[in-house]
Amino acid sequence: MLSLEVQVRIPAARSLKDRRQVLRPILDGARRRFKVSAAEVEGQRSWQRAGLGFAVVASSHTGAVEAIDAVERFVWSFPEIEVLDTIRTWSE
């Protein structure tokens, strides 16, 4: 299993509702397009910061890396957010 944690900033968010409107398409889109698990894993009470977690289980190392690479590119494609940090972790 390969996981990806992405720390993001949402500069235009002025409320939790604004924040959800930005994060929902990212999480739902990643689940739908790349068949990964996706969740908000950190910063639920902050308007402008969030930690997003993605995980994939694949039959090969290459398959897992390709899936997470695609998810990372997808997250970076949203102009409403600033990506602050990304961390990849392998689990046995």
C-alpha positions in Angstrom: 0.0 0.0 0.0 1.2 3.5 -0.9 -0.2 6.5 0.8 0.1 10.2 0.0 -0.5 13.0 2.5 -0.9 16.5 1.0 -0.9 19.6 3.2 -2.9 22.4 1.4 -3.8 26.0 2.0 -7.1 27.5 0.8 -6.5 31.2 0.6 -10.0 32.3 -0.4 -11.8 30.3 2.3 -13.6 32.5 4.7 -15.7 29.8 6.4 -15.9 26.0 6.8 -18.5 26.0 4.0 -16.0 27.7 1.6 -13.4 25.2 2.6 -15.7 22.2 2.0 -16.7 23.5 -1.5 -13.0 23.5 -2.5 -12.0 20.1 -0.9 -15.1 18.0 -1.9 -14.3 18.0 -5.7 -10.7 17.1 -4.9 -11.5 14.1 -2.7 -14.5 12.9 -4.7 -12.7 13.4 -8.0 -9.7 11.4 -6.8 -11.9 8.5 -5.5 -13.8 8.4 -8.8 -11.0 8.9 -11.3 -8.2 7.0 -9.7 -10.0 4.4 -7.5 -8.1 5.4 -4.4 -9.2 5.9 -0.8 -9.3 9.6 0.0 -10.1 11.6 3.1 -9.5 14.8 5.0 -7.1 13.7 7.7 -6.0 16.9 9.4 -7.1 20.5 10.1 -10.8 20.0 10.1 -11.4 23.1 12.2 -9.2 25.4 10.2 -10.8 27.4 7.4 -7.6 27.8 5.3 -5.6 24.7 6.0 -6.2 21.0 5.4 -4.4 17.7 5.3 -5.6 15.3 2.6 -4.8 11.6 2.7 -4.9 9.2 -0.3 -4.1 5.5 -0.3 -3.9 2.8 -3.0 -3.4 -0.9 -2.8 -2.0 -2.4 -6.0 -0.7 -5.7 -7.2 2.6 -4.1 -8.2 5.0 -1.4 -7.0 4.7 0.4 -10.4 0.9 0.3 -10.4 0.8 2.0 -6.9 3.4 4.6 -7.9 1.5 5.5 -11.1 -1.8 5.8 -9.3 -0.4 8.1 -6.6 1.5 10.1 -9.2 -1.7 10.7 -11.0 -3.5 11.7 -7.8 -0.7 14.2 -6.9 -0.9 15.8 -10.4 -4.7 16.0 -10.0 -4.4 17.8 -6.6 -1.9 20.2 -8.0 -4.3 21.0 -10.9 -6.7 22.9 -8.6 -5.9 26.6 -8.7 -8.0 27.3 -5.6 -5.4 25.6 -3.3 -1.7 26.0 -2.6 0.1 22.7 -2.0 2.4 23.2 1.0 3.8 19.7 1.4 3.5 16.1 0.2 4.6 12.9 2.0 4.6 9.4 0.5 4.6 6.4 2.8 4.9 2.7 1.9 3.1 0.2 4.2 3.8 -3.5 4.2 
